[in-house]
Amino acid sequence: MDESIKYVEKNYPQTARAFKSIQHDQYALFCKKQKDYGSFNITQGGDMDNEDDKRFAITGLIIRMNDKMNRLVNLIRKQLAPENESIEDAFQDISIYGIISKIVSENSWGK
């Protein structure tokens, strides 16, 4: 096991457990949405072996993350209570989009 993992799990056990639990919850949410949407919601029908199509998919993910970030900034600045999606949900979506972008970049999306 990596020394940094041992260190964190020994010195910050509650934080480590919470992180792992959140990752598990995010994976479950990802799987539910993937089942509903399939892989084409990210690829827009593009070929992820084609660099232009891959860049297009990554750009789409950046736009989605940017929309979430702008929503969060607006809610926090104006001290608004969200009506449709919680702040935690928006953060979770950003995190999942980040993971999806890494999967796309590594040529593993939809495979």
C-alpha distances in whole Angstrom, upper triangle without the diagonal:
4,6,8,7,7,10,12,11,13,15,16,16,19,18,14,16,19,17,16,19,21,19,20,23,23,22,25,28,27,27,31,32,31,33,36,36,34,33,36,36,34,35,39,40,38,37,33,33,36,35,38,37,33,35,37,34,32,35,36,32,33,36,35,32,35,37,35,34,38,39,36,38,41,40,39,42,45,43,44,42,41,43,41,38,36,34,31,31,32,29,27,29,28,25,25,27,25,22,25,26,23,24,27,26,24,27,25,28,30,28
4,5,5,7,9,10,11,12,14,15,16,18,17,14,17,19,16,16,19,21,18,20,24,23,22,26,28,27,28,31,32,31,33,36,36,34,33,36,35,33,34,38,39,37,36,32,32,35,34,36,36,32,33,35,33,30,33,34,31,31,34,33,30,33,36,33,32,36,37,34,36,39,39,37,40,43,41,42,41,40,42,40,37,35,33,30,30,31,27,26,28,27,23,24,26,23,21,24,25,21,23,26,25,23,26,25,27,30,29
4,5,5,6,9,10,11,12,14,15,18,17,14,17,19,17,17,21,22,20,22,25,25,25,28,30,29,31,34,34,34,36,39,38,37,36,39,38,36,37,41,42,40,39,35,36,38,36,39,39,35,35,38,35,33,35,36,33,33,36,35,32,34,37,34,33,37,38,35,36,40,39,37,40,43,41,42,41,41,43,42,38,36,33,30,32,32,28,27,30,28,25,26,28,25,24,27,27,24,26,29,28,26,29,28,30,33,32
4,5,5,6,9,10,10,11,13,16,14,11,15,17,14,15,19,19,18,20,23,23,23,26,28,27,29,32,32,32,35,37,36,36,34,37,36,33,35,39,40,39,38,34,35,37,35,37,37,33,33,36,33,30,33,34,30,30,33,32,29,31,34,31,30,33,34,31,32,36,35,33,36,39,37,39,38,37,40,38,35,32,30,27,29,29,25,24,27,25,22,23,25,22,21,25,25,22,24,27,26,25,28,27,29,32,31
4,5,5,6,8,10,10,10,13,12,9,12,14,12,12,15,17,15,17,20,20,20,23,25,25,26,29,30,29,32,34,34,33,32,35,34,32,34,37,39,38,37,33,34,36,35,37,36,33,33,35,32,30,33,33,29,30,33,31,28,31,33,30,29,33,33,31,32,36,35,33,36,38,37,38,37,36,38,37,33,31,28,25,27,27,24,23,25,24,20,22,24,21,20,23,24,21,23,26,25,24,27,26,27,30,29
4,6,5,6,8,10,10,13,13,10,13,15,14,14,17,19,18,20,23,23,23,26,28,28,29,32,33,33,35,37,37,37,36,39,38,36,38,41,42,41,40,37,37,40,38,41,40,36,37,39,36,34,36,37,33,33,36,35,32,34,36,34,33,36,37,34,35,39,37,36,38,41,39,40,39,38,41,39,36,33,31,28,30,30,27,26,28,27,24,25,28,25,23,27,28,25,26,30,29,28,31,29,31,33,33
4,6,5,6,8,9,13,12,10,13,16,15,15,18,20,19,21,24,24,25,27,29,29,31,33,34,34,37,39,39,38,37,40,39,37,39,42,44,43,42,38,39,41,39,42,41,37,37,39,37,34,36,37,33,33,36,35,32,34,36,33,32,35,36,33,34,37,36,34,37,39,38,39,38,37,40,39,35,33,30,27,29,30,26,26,29,27,24,26,28,26,24,28,29,26,28,31,30,29,32,31,33,35,35
4,5,5,5,7,10,8,7,10,12,11,12,15,16,16,18,20,21,22,24,26,26,28,30,31,31,34,36,36,36,35,38,36,34,37,40,41,41,40,36,38,40,38,40,39,35,35,37,35,32,34,35,31,31,33,32,29,31,33,30,29,32,32,29,31,34,33,31,33,36,34,35,34,34,37,35,32,29,27,24,26,26,23,22,25,24,21,23,25,23,22,26,26,24,26,29,29,28,31,30,31,33,33
4,6,5,5,8,8,6,8,11,11,11,13,15,15,17,19,20,21,23,25,26,27,29,31,31,33,35,36,35,35,38,37,35,37,40,42,41,41,37,38,41,39,41,40,37,37,39,36,33,36,36,32,32,35,33,30,33,34,31,30,34,34,31,32,36,34,32,35,38,35,36,35,34,37,36,32,29,27,24,26,27,24,23,26,25,22,23,26,24,23,26,28,25,27,30,30,29,32,30,31,33,33
4,6,6,10,10,9,11,14,14,14,17,19,19,20,23,24,25,27,29,29,31,33,34,35,37,39,39,39,38,42,40,38,41,44,46,45,44,41,42,44,43,45,44,40,40,42,39,37,39,39,36,36,38,36,33,36,37,34,33,37,37,33,35,38,36,34,37,40,37,39,37,37,40,39,35,32,30,27,29,30,27,26,29,29,25,27,30,28,26,30,31,29,30,34,33,32,35,33,35,37,37
4,6,9,9,9,12,14,14,15,18,19,20,21,23,24,26,28,29,30,32,34,35,36,38,40,40,40,39,42,41,39,41,44,46,45,45,41,43,45,43,45,44,40,40,42,39,37,39,39,35,35,37,36,32,34,36,33,32,35,35,32,33,36,34,32,35,37,35,36,35,35,38,38,34,31,29,26,28,29,26,25,29,28,25,27,30,27,27,30,31,29,31,34,34,33,36,35,36,38,38
4,6,5,6,9,10,11,12,14,15,17,19,20,21,23,25,26,27,29,31,32,33,35,36,37,37,37,39,38,36,39,42,44,43,43,39,41,43,41,43,42,38,38,40,37,34,36,36,32,32,35,33,29,32,33,30,29,32,32,28,30,33,31,29,32,34,32,33,32,32,35,34,30,27,25,22,25,26,22,22,25,25,22,24,27,25,24,28,29,27,29,32,32,31,34,33,33,36,36
4,5,5,6,9,10,11,12,14,15,17,18,20,21,23,24,26,27,29,30,31,33,35,36,36,36,39,37,36,38,41,43,43,42,39,41,43,42,43,42,38,39,40,37,35,37,37,33,33,35,33,30,33,34,30,30,33,32,29,31,34,32,30,33,35,33,34,32,32,34,34,30,27,25,22,24,26,23,22,25,25,22,24,27,25,24,27,29,27,29,32,32,31,34,32,33,35,35
4,5,5,6,9,10,10,12,14,15,16,18,20,21,22,24,26,27,29,30,32,33,34,35,35,38,36,34,38,40,42,42,42,39,41,43,42,43,42,38,38,39,36,34,36,35,32,32,34,31,28,31,32,28,28,31,30,27,29,31,29,27,31,33,30,31,29,29,31,30,27,24,22,19,22,23,20,20,23,23,21,22,26,24,23,27,29,27,29,32,32,32,34,32,32,34,35
4,5,5,6,9,10,11,12,14,15,16,18,20,21,22,24,26,27,28,30,32,32,33,32,35,33,32,35,37,40,39,39,36,38,40,38,40,38,35,35,36,33,31,33,32,28,28,31,28,25,27,29,25,24,28,27,24,26,29,27,25,28,30,28,29,27,27,29,29,25,22,20,17,19,21,18,17,21,20,17,19,23,21,20,24,25,24,26,29,29,29,32,30,30,32,33
4,5,5,6,9,10,11,12,14,15,17,19,20,21,23,25,26,27,29,31,31,31,31,34,32,31,33,36,38,38,37,34,36,38,37,38,37,33,34,35,32,30,32,32,28,28,31,28,25,28,29,26,25,29,29,26,28,31,29,27,30,33,30,31,30,29,31,30,26,24,22,19,20,22,19,17,21,20,17,19,22,20,19,22,24,22,24,27,27,27,29,27,28,30,30
4,5,5,6,9,10,11,12,14,15,17,18,20,21,23,24,25,27,29,30,30,30,33,32,31,34,36,38,38,38,35,37,39,38,40,38,34,35,36,33,31,33,32,28,29,31,29,26,29,30,26,26,30,29,26,28,31,29,28,31,33,31,31,29,28,30,29,25,23,22,18,20,22,19,17,20,21,18,19,22,21,20,23,25,24,24,28,29,28,30,28,28,30,30
4,5,5,6,9,10,10,12,14,15,16,18,20,21,22,24,26,27,28,29,29,32,30,29,32,34,36,37,37,34,36,38,37,38,36,33,33,34,31,29,31,30,26,27,29,26,23,26,27,23,23,26,25,22,25,27,25,24,28,29,27,27,25,24,27,25,22,19,18,14,16,18,15,14,17,18,15,17,20,19,18,21,24,23,24,27,28,27,30,27,27,29,30
4,5,5,6,9,10,11,12,14,15,16,18,20,21,22,24,26,26,27,26,29,27,26,29,32,34,34,34,30,33,35,33,35,33,30,30,31,28,26,28,27,23,24,26,23,21,24,25,21,21,25,24,21,24,27,25,24,27,29,27,27,26,24,27,25,22,19,18,14,16,17,14,12,16,16,12,14,17,16,15,18,20,19,20,23,24,24,26,24,24,26,27
4,5,5,6,9,10,11,12,14,15,17,19,20,21,23,25,25,25,25,28,27,26,28,31,33,33,33,30,32,34,33,35,33,29,30,31,28,26,29,28,24,25,27,25,22,26,26,23,24,27,26,24,27,29,28,27,30,32,30,30,28,27,29,27,23,21,20,16,17,19,16,14,17,17,14,14,18,17,15,18,20,19,19,23,24,23,25,23,23,24,25
4,5,5,6,9,10,11,12,14,15,17,19,20,21,23,24,25,25,28,27,26,29,31,33,33,34,31,33,35,35,36,34,31,32,32,29,27,29,28,24,26,27,24,22,26,26,23,23,27,25,23,26,28,26,26,29,31,29,28,26,24,26,24,21,19,18,15,15,18,15,13,16,17,14,14,18,18,16,19,22,21,21,24,26,25,27,24,24,25,26
4,5,5,6,9,10,10,12,14,15,16,18,20,21,22,23,23,26,24,23,26,29,31,31,31,29,31,33,32,33,31,28,29,29,26,24,26,25,21,22,24,21,19,22,22,19,20,23,22,19,22,25,23,22,26,28,26,25,23,21,23,21,18,16,15,11,12,14,12,9,12,13,11,11,15,15,14,16,19,18,19,22,23,23,25,23,22,23,25
4,5,5,6,9,10,10,12,14,15,16,18,20,20,21,21,24,22,21,24,26,28,28,28,25,28,30,29,31,28,25,26,27,23,22,24,23,19,21,23,20,18,21,22,19,20,24,23,21,24,26,25,25,28,30,28,27,26,24,25,23,19,18,17,14,13,15,13,10,12,13,10,9,13,13,11,13,16,15,16,19,20,20,22,19,19,20,21
4,5,5,6,9,10,11,13,14,15,17,19,20,20,20,24,22,22,24,27,29,29,29,26,29,31,31,32,30,27,28,28,25,24,26,25,21,23,25,22,21,24,24,21,23,26,25,23,26,29,27,27,31,32,30,29,27,25,26,24,20,19,19,15,15,17,15,12,14,16,13,11,15,15,13,15,18,18,17,20,22,21,23,20,19,20,21
4,5,5,6,9,10,11,12,14,15,17,18,19,20,23,21,21,24,26,28,29,29,27,30,32,31,32,30,27,28,28,24,24,26,24,20,22,24,20,19,22,22,19,21,24,22,21,24,26,24,25,28,29,27,26,24,21,22,20,17,16,16,12,11,14,13,9,12,14,12,11,14,15,14,15,19,19,18,21,23,23,24,21,20,21,22
4,5,5,6,9,10,11,12,14,15,16,17,17,20,18,17,21,23,25,26,26,24,27,28,28,29,26,23,24,24,21,20,22,20,17,19,20,17,16,19,19,16,18,21,20,19,22,24,23,23,27,28,26,25,23,21,22,19,16,15,15,12,10,12,11,7,9,11,8,7,11,12,10,12,15,15,15,17,20,20,21,18,17,18,20
4,5,5,6,9,10,10,12,14,15,15,15,19,17,17,20,22,24,24,24,22,25,27,27,28,25,23,24,24,20,20,22,21,17,20,21,18,18,21,21,19,21,24,23,22,25,27,26,27,30,31,30,29,27,24,25,22,19,18,18,15,14,15,14,10,11,13,11,8,12,13,10,11,15,14,13,16,19,18,19,16,15,15,17
4,5,5,6,9,10,11,13,14,15,16,19,18,18,21,23,24,26,26,24,27,29,29,30,27,25,27,26,22,22,25,22,19,22,23,20,19,23,23,20,22,25,24,23,27,28,27,28,31,32,30,29,26,24,24,21,18,18,19,16,14,16,16,12,12,15,13,11,14,16,14,14,18,18,16,19,22,21,22,19,17,17,18
4,5,5,6,8,10,11,12,13,15,17,15,16,19,21,23,24,25,23,26,28,28,29,26,24,25,24,20,20,22,20,17,19,20,17,17,20,19,17,19,22,20,20,24,25,23,25,28,29,27,26,23,20,21,17,15,15,16,13,11,13,13,9,9,13,12,9,12,14,13,13,16,17,16,18,21,21,22,19,17,17,19
4,6,5,6,8,10,10,11,11,14,13,13,16,18,20,21,21,19,23,24,25,25,22,20,21,21,17,17,19,17,14,17,18,15,15,19,19,16,19,22,21,21,24,25,24,26,29,30,29,27,25,22,23,19,16,17,18,15,12,14,14,10,9,12,11,7,9,12,10,9,13,14,13,14,17,18,18,15,13,13,15
4,5,5,6,9,10,10,11,14,14,14,17,19,20,21,22,20,23,25,26,27,23,21,23,23,19,19,22,20,17,20,21,18,19,22,22,20,23,26,24,24,28,29,28,29,33,33,32,30,28,25,25,22,19,20,21,18,16,17,17,14,13,16,14,11,13,15,13,12,15,16,14,16,19,19,18,15,13,12,14
4,6,5,6,9,10,12,15,14,15,18,19,20,22,23,22,25,27,28,28,25,23,25,24,20,21,23,20,18,21,22,18,19,23,22,20,23,25,23,24,27,28,27,29,32,32,31,29,26,23,23,19,17,18,20,18,15,16,17,14,13,16,16,12,14,17,15,14,18,19,17,19,22,22,22,18,16,15,17
4,5,5,6,8,10,12,10,12,15,16,17,19,21,20,23,25,25,25,22,20,22,21,17,18,20,17,15,18,18,15,16,20,18,17,20,22,21,21,25,26,25,27,30,30,29,27,25,22,21,18,16,17,19,17,14,15,16,13,11,14,14,11,12,15,14,12,15,17,16,16,20,21,20,17,14,13,16
4,5,5,5,7,10,9,10,13,14,15,17,18,17,20,22,23,23,20,18,20,19,15,17,19,16,15,18,19,16,17,21,20,19,22,24,23,24,27,28,28,30,32,33,33,30,29,25,25,21,19,21,22,20,17,17,18,15,13,15,15,11,12,15,13,11,14,16,13,14,18,18,17,14,11,10,12
4,6,6,9,11,11,13,15,16,17,19,20,19,22,24,26,26,22,21,24,22,19,20,22,19,18,22,22,19,21,24,23,22,25,27,26,27,30,31,30,32,35,35,35,32,30,27,26,22,21,23,24,22,19,20,21,18,16,19,19,15,16,19,17,15,18,19,17,17,21,21,20,17,14,12,14
4,6,10,11,10,13,15,15,16,19,20,20,24,25,26,26,22,22,24,22,18,20,22,18,18,21,21,18,20,23,21,20,24,26,24,25,29,29,28,31,33,34,33,30,28,25,24,20,19,21,23,21,18,19,21,18,16,19,19,16,16,19,18,16,19,21,19,19,22,23,21,19,16,14,16
4,7,7,6,9,11,11,12,15,17,17,21,22,23,22,19,18,20,18,15,17,18,15,15,18,18,15,18,20,19,19,22,24,23,24,27,28,28,30,32,33,33,30,29,25,24,20,19,21,23,22,18,18,20,18,15,17,18,14,14,17,17,14,16,19,16,16,20,21,19,17,13,11,15
4,6,7,9,10,11,11,13,15,14,18,19,21,21,17,16,19,17,14,16,18,15,15,19,19,17,19,22,21,21,24,26,25,27,30,30,30,32,35,36,35,33,32,28,28,24,22,24,25,24,20,21,22,19,16,18,19,15,14,17,16,13,15,17,14,14,18,18,16,14,10,8,11
4,6,6,7,8,9,10,11,11,14,16,17,17,13,13,15,14,11,13,15,13,13,17,17,15,17,21,20,20,23,25,25,26,29,30,30,32,35,36,36,34,33,29,29,25,23,25,26,24,21,21,22,19,16,17,18,14,13,15,14,10,12,14,12,10,14,15,13,11,7,5,9
4,5,5,5,5,8,10,11,14,15,16,16,12,12,14,12,10,13,14,12,13,16,16,15,18,20,20,20,23,25,25,27,29,30,30,33,35,35,36,34,33,29,29,25,24,26,27,26,22,22,23,21,18,19,19,16,14,17,16,13,14,16,14,12,15,17,14,13,10,8,12
4,6,6,8,10,13,13,16,17,18,17,13,13,14,12,9,12,13,10,10,14,13,12,14,17,16,17,20,21,21,23,26,26,27,29,31,32,32,30,29,25,25,22,20,23,23,23,19,18,20,18,14,16,17,14,12,15,15,11,13,16,14,12,16,18,16,15,11,10,14
4,6,8,9,11,10,14,14,14,14,10,10,11,9,6,8,10,7,7,11,12,10,13,15,15,16,19,20,21,22,25,26,27,28,30,31,32,30,30,26,26,23,21,23,23,22,19,18,19,17,14,14,15,12,10,12,12,9,9,12,11,9,12,14,13,12,9,9,13
4,5,5,7,7,11,11,12,11,7,7,10,8,5,9,10,9,10,13,14,13,16,18,18,19,22,23,24,26,28,29,30,32,33,35,35,34,33,30,30,27,25,27,27,26,23,22,22,21,17,18,18,16,13,15,15,11,11,13,12,9,12,14,12,12,9,9,12
4,6,9,10,14,13,14,12,9,10,12,9,7,11,11,9,11,14,14,14,17,18,18,20,22,23,24,26,28,29,30,32,34,34,35,34,33,30,29,26,25,27,27,27,24,22,24,22,19,19,21,18,15,18,18,14,14,17,16,13,15,17,15,16,12,12,15
4,7,9,12,12,14,12,9,11,13,11,10,13,14,13,15,18,17,17,20,22,22,24,26,27,28,30,32,33,34,36,37,38,39,37,37,33,33,29,28,31,31,30,27,26,27,25,22,22,23,20,18,20,20,16,16,18,16,13,16,18,15,15,12,11,14
4,6,9,8,10,9,5,7,10,8,8,11,13,12,14,17,17,18,20,22,22,24,26,27,28,30,32,33,34,36,38,39,40,38,38,34,34,31,30,32,32,31,28,26,27,26,22,22,23,21,18,19,19,15,15,17,15,12,14,15,12,14,11,11,13
4,5,5,8,9,6,7,11,10,10,13,15,14,16,18,19,20,22,24,25,26,28,30,31,32,34,35,37,38,40,41,42,41,40,37,37,34,32,34,33,33,30,28,29,27,24,24,24,21,19,20,19,16,15,16,14,11,12,13,10,12,10,10,12
4,5,7,9,6,5,9,10,8,10,13,13,14,16,18,18,20,22,23,24,26,28,29,30,32,34,35,36,38,40,40,39,39,35,36,33,31,32,31,30,28,26,26,25,22,21,21,19,16,17,16,13,12,12,11,7,9,10,6,9,7,9,10
4,6,9,8,7,11,12,12,13,16,17,17,19,21,22,23,25,27,28,29,31,32,34,35,37,38,39,41,43,44,43,42,39,40,37,34,36,35,34,31,30,29,28,25,24,24,22,19,19,18,16,14,14,12,10,10,10,7,10,10,11,11
4,6,5,6,9,10,11,12,14,16,17,18,20,21,23,24,26,27,29,30,32,33,35,36,38,39,40,42,43,42,42,39,40,37,35,36,35,34,32,30,30,29,26,25,25,23,20,20,20,17,15,16,15,11,11,12,10,13,13,14,15
4,5,5,6,9,10,10,12,14,15,16,18,20,21,22,24,26,26,28,30,31,32,34,36,37,38,40,41,41,41,38,39,36,34,35,34,33,31,29,28,28,25,23,23,22,19,18,19,16,14,14,14,11,9,11,10,13,13,15,17
4,5,5,6,9,10,10,12,14,15,16,19,20,21,23,25,25,27,29,30,31,33,35,36,37,39,40,39,40,36,37,35,33,34,33,33,31,28,28,28,25,23,24,22,19,19,20,17,15,16,16,12,12,14,13,16,15,17,19
4,5,5,6,9,10,11,13,14,15,17,19,20,21,23,24,26,27,29,30,32,33,35,36,38,39,38,38,35,35,32,30,32,31,31,28,26,26,26,22,21,22,20,17,18,18,15,13,15,14,10,11,14,11,14,12,14,16
4,5,5,6,9,10,11,12,14,15,17,18,20,21,22,24,26,27,28,30,32,33,34,36,37,36,36,33,34,31,29,30,29,29,26,24,24,23,20,19,19,18,14,15,15,12,10,11,11,7,7,10,9,11,10,12,14
4,5,5,6,9,10,10,12,14,15,16,18,20,21,22,24,25,26,28,30,31,32,34,35,35,35,32,33,31,28,30,28,28,26,23,23,23,20,18,19,18,14,14,15,13,10,12,13,9,9,12,12,14,13,15,18
4,5,5,6,9,10,11,12,14,15,17,19,20,21,23,24,25,27,29,30,31,33,34,33,33,30,31,28,27,28,27,27,25,22,23,23,19,18,19,18,14,15,16,14,11,14,14,11,11,15,14,16,14,15,18
4,5,5,6,9,10,11,13,14,15,17,18,20,21,23,24,26,27,29,30,32,33,32,32,28,29,26,24,26,25,25,22,20,20,20,16,15,16,15,11,12,13,10,8,11,11,8,9,13,12,13,10,12,15
4,5,5,6,9,10,10,12,14,15,16,18,20,21,22,24,26,27,28,30,31,30,30,27,29,26,24,25,23,23,21,19,18,18,15,13,14,13,10,10,11,9,6,9,10,7,8,12,12,13,11,14,17
4,5,5,6,9,10,10,12,14,15,16,18,20,21,22,24,25,26,28,30,29,29,26,28,25,23,25,23,23,21,18,19,19,16,14,16,15,11,12,14,12,9,13,14,11,11,15,15,17,15,17,20
4,5,5,6,9,10,11,13,14,15,17,19,20,21,23,24,26,27,28,27,27,24,25,22,20,22,21,22,19,16,17,17,14,13,15,14,10,12,14,11,10,13,14,11,13,16,16,17,14,16,19
4,5,5,6,8,10,11,12,14,15,17,18,20,21,23,24,26,27,26,26,23,24,21,19,20,19,19,16,14,14,14,11,9,11,10,6,8,10,8,7,11,12,10,11,15,15,15,13,15,18
4,5,5,6,9,10,10,12,14,15,16,18,20,21,22,24,25,24,25,22,24,22,19,20,18,19,17,14,14,15,12,9,12,12,8,9,12,11,9,12,14,12,13,16,17,18,16,18,21
4,5,5,6,9,10,10,12,14,15,16,18,20,21,22,24,23,23,21,22,20,18,19,18,19,17,14,15,16,12,11,14,14,10,12,15,13,12,15,17,15,16,19,20,21,18,20,23
4,5,5,6,9,10,11,13,14,15,17,19,20,21,22,21,21,18,19,17,15,16,15,16,13,10,12,12,9,8,11,11,8,10,13,12,11,15,16,15,16,19,20,20,17,19,22
4,5,5,6,9,10,11,12,14,15,16,18,20,21,20,20,17,19,17,15,15,13,14,12,9,9,10,8,5,9,10,7,8,11,11,10,14,16,15,16,19,20,20,18,20,23
4,5,5,6,8,10,10,12,14,15,16,18,19,19,20,17,19,18,16,16,14,16,15,11,11,13,11,9,12,13,11,11,15,15,13,16,19,18,18,22,23,23,21,23,26
4,5,5,6,9,10,11,12,14,15,16,18,17,17,15,16,15,13,14,13,15,13,10,11,13,11,9,13,14,12,13,17,16,16,19,21,20,21,24,25,25,22,24,27
4,5,5,6,9,10,11,12,14,15,16,15,15,12,14,13,10,11,9,11,10,6,8,10,8,7,11,12,10,12,15,15,15,18,20,20,21,24,25,24,22,24,27
4,5,5,6,9,10,11,12,14,15,15,16,14,16,15,13,13,10,12,12,8,8,11,10,8,11,13,12,13,16,17,16,19,21,21,22,24,26,26,24,26,29
4,5,5,6,9,10,10,12,14,13,15,13,16,15,13,14,12,14,14,10,11,15,13,11,15,17,15,16,19,20,19,22,24,24,24,27,29,29,26,28,32
4,6,5,6,9,10,11,12,11,12,9,12,11,10,11,9,12,11,8,10,13,12,11,15,16,15,17,20,20,20,23,25,25,26,29,30,30,27,28,32
4,5,5,6,8,10,10,10,11,9,13,12,10,9,7,10,10,7,8,12,12,11,13,16,15,16,19,20,20,23,25,25,26,29,30,30,27,29,32
4,6,5,6,8,10,10,12,12,15,16,14,13,10,13,14,11,11,15,15,13,16,19,18,18,22,23,22,24,27,27,27,30,32,32,30,32,35
4,6,5,6,8,8,10,10,13,14,13,13,11,14,15,12,14,17,17,16,19,21,20,21,24,25,25,27,29,29,30,33,34,34,32,33,37
4,6,5,6,5,7,7,10,12,11,10,8,12,13,11,13,16,16,16,18,20,20,21,24,25,25,28,30,30,31,34,35,35,32,34,37
4,6,5,7,9,10,13,15,14,12,9,12,14,12,13,16,17,16,18,21,21,22,25,26,26,28,30,31,32,34,36,35,33,35,38
4,5,8,11,12,16,17,17,15,13,16,18,15,16,20,20,19,21,24,24,24,27,28,28,30,33,33,33,36,38,38,36,38,41
4,5,9,11,14,16,16,15,13,17,18,16,18,21,21,21,23,26,25,26,29,30,30,32,35,35,36,38,40,40,37,39,42
4,7,9,12,15,15,13,12,15,17,16,17,20,21,20,23,25,25,26,29,30,30,33,35,35,36,39,40,40,37,39,42
4,6,9,12,12,11,10,14,15,14,16,19,19,20,22,24,24,26,28,29,30,32,34,34,36,38,39,39,36,37,41
4,6,9,10,8,9,12,13,13,15,17,18,19,21,23,24,25,28,28,29,32,33,34,35,38,39,38,35,36,39
4,6,6,6,7,10,11,10,13,15,15,17,19,20,21,23,25,25,26,29,30,31,33,35,36,35,32,33,36
4,6,8,10,13,12,12,16,17,17,19,21,22,22,25,27,27,28,31,32,32,34,36,37,36,33,33,36
4,7,10,12,10,11,14,15,14,16,19,19,19,22,24,24,25,28,29,29,31,33,34,32,29,29,33
4,7,8,6,7,10,11,11,13,15,16,16,19,20,21,22,25,25,26,28,30,31,29,27,27,30
4,5,5,6,9,10,11,13,14,15,17,19,20,21,23,25,26,27,29,31,32,30,28,29,31
4,5,5,6,9,10,11,13,14,16,17,19,20,21,23,25,26,27,29,31,29,27,29,31
4,5,5,6,9,10,11,12,14,15,17,18,20,22,23,24,26,27,29,27,25,27,29
4,5,5,6,9,10,10,12,14,15,16,18,20,21,22,24,26,27,25,23,24,27
4,5,5,6,9,10,11,12,15,15,16,19,20,21,23,25,26,25,22,24,27
4,5,5,6,9,10,11,13,14,15,17,19,20,21,23,25,24,22,24,26
4,5,5,6,9,10,11,12,14,16,17,18,20,21,23,21,19,21,23
4,5,5,6,9,10,10,12,14,15,16,18,20,21,20,17,19,21
4,5,5,6,9,10,10,13,14,15,16,19,20,19,17,19,22
4,5,5,7,9,10,11,13,14,16,17,19,18,16,19,21
4,5,5,6,9,10,11,12,14,15,17,15,13,15,18
4,5,5,6,9,10,10,12,14,15,14,12,14,17
4,5,5,6,9,10,11,13,15,14,13,16,18
4,5,5,6,9,10,11,13,11,11,14,15
4,5,5,6,9,10,11,10,8,10,13
4,5,5,6,9,10,10,9,12,14
4,5,5,6,9,9,9,13,14
4,5,5,6,5,5,9,10
4,5,5,6,5,9,10
4,5,8,8,12,13
4,6,8,11,11
4,6,9,8
4,6,6
4,6
4
